[in-house]
Amino acid sequence: MSSSGPCRPGAVPDHQEPLMTAIDVTGARTPEAADVITGARERIDALDDRIIGLIQERVAVSAVIQEARISSGGRRVNLSREMDVLGHYREALGKPGTALAMTLLELCRGKI
């Protein structure tokens, strides 16, 4: 018996975790759709890992640029270059691209 009373048929005792099916996890209504979603999510996770790696590489390259600019007597940030980057992302991705570019620029500036 569980602490909340006797187990009803089909009920999960308090000490056991319910088994999650692929349908439960994906929100799909059929096993076939759940399989498609599971595979696509695995691909998205792999893409996210690659994107994160590219962002980390971009941060490192930006640090090299900043160091060269500062050591030559220049400013840490080149606003006209940042405007070019914002425009590039906006043209490619629309308004959300601008927000994404702003986030990337913020990550790459480091602590100001």
C-alpha positions in Angstrom: 0.0 0.0 0.0 1.1 3.5 -0.6 1.0 6.3 1.9 -2.1 7.8 0.1 -4.1 4.7 0.4 -4.5 1.4 -1.3 -3.3 1.1 -5.0 -6.1 1.2 -7.5 -5.8 -1.0 -10.6 -3.6 0.9 -13.0 -2.4 3.4 -10.4 1.3 4.0 -9.9 2.4 3.4 -6.3 4.0 6.4 -4.6 7.4 4.8 -4.7 7.5 4.2 -8.4 8.0 6.7 -11.2 5.5 6.5 -14.1 7.0 5.3 -17.4 7.0 8.1 -19.9 6.3 7.0 -23.5 7.7 8.8 -26.6 4.1 10.1 -27.2 4.0 11.6 -23.7 7.4 13.3 -24.1 6.8 14.6 -27.7 3.1 15.6 -27.4 2.5 13.6 -30.6 -0.7 11.6 -31.0 0.7 8.6 -32.8 3.8 6.5 -32.4 4.9 7.4 -35.9 4.7 11.1 -35.2 6.5 10.6 -32.0 9.3 8.9 -33.8 9.6 11.8 -36.3 9.6 14.3 -33.5 12.2 12.4 -31.5 14.6 12.1 -34.5 14.1 15.8 -35.4 14.8 16.8 -31.8 18.0 14.8 -31.8 19.0 16.7 -35.0 18.1 20.1 -33.4 20.2 19.2 -30.3 23.2 18.4 -32.6 22.6 21.7 -34.4 22.4 23.6 -31.2 25.7 22.1 -30.1 27.3 23.3 -33.4 25.7 26.7 -33.1 27.1 27.1 -29.5 30.5 26.1 -30.7 30.4 28.6 -33.5 29.3 31.3 -31.1 32.2 30.5 -28.8 34.6 30.7 -31.8 33.1 34.1 -32.7 33.6 35.3 -29.2 37.3 34.3 -29.4 37.9 35.9 -32.8 36.2 39.1 -31.5 38.5 39.2 -28.6 41.5 39.0 -30.9 40.1 42.0 -32.9 39.4 44.0 -29.8 42.9 43.4 -28.5 44.4 44.5 -31.8 42.2 47.6 -31.9 42.9 48.6 -28.3 46.6 47.9 -28.5 46.9 50.2 -31.5 45.2 53.0 -29.6 41.7 52.4 -31.0 38.4 51.9 -29.2 37.2 48.6 -28.0 34.0 48.7 -30.1 33.6 49.8 -33.7 30.0 51.0 -33.9 29.9 51.2 -37.7 31.0 47.5 -37.9 28.3 46.6 -35.4 25.7 48.4 -37.6 26.9 46.3 -40.6 26.4 43.1 -38.5 23.0 44.2 -37.4 22.0 44.9 -41.0 23.3 41.6 -42.2 21.3 39.6 -39.7 18.2 41.7 -40.3 18.4 41.1 -44.0 18.9 37.4 -43.6 16.4 36.7 -40.7 14.1 39.7 -40.5 13.3 41.6 -37.2 14.3 38.6 -35.0 17.7 38.6 -36.7 18.3 42.0 -35.3 17.7 40.8 -31.8 19.9 37.8 -32.4 22.7 40.0 -33.7 22.4 42.2 -30.7 22.8 39.2 -28.4 25.8 38.0 -30.4 27.4 41.5 -30.3 26.8 41.7 -26.5 28.4 38.3 -26.0 31.4 39.2 -28.2 32.0 42.6 -26.6 32.9 41.1 -23.2 32.9 43.3 -20.2 32.9 46.9 -21.0 
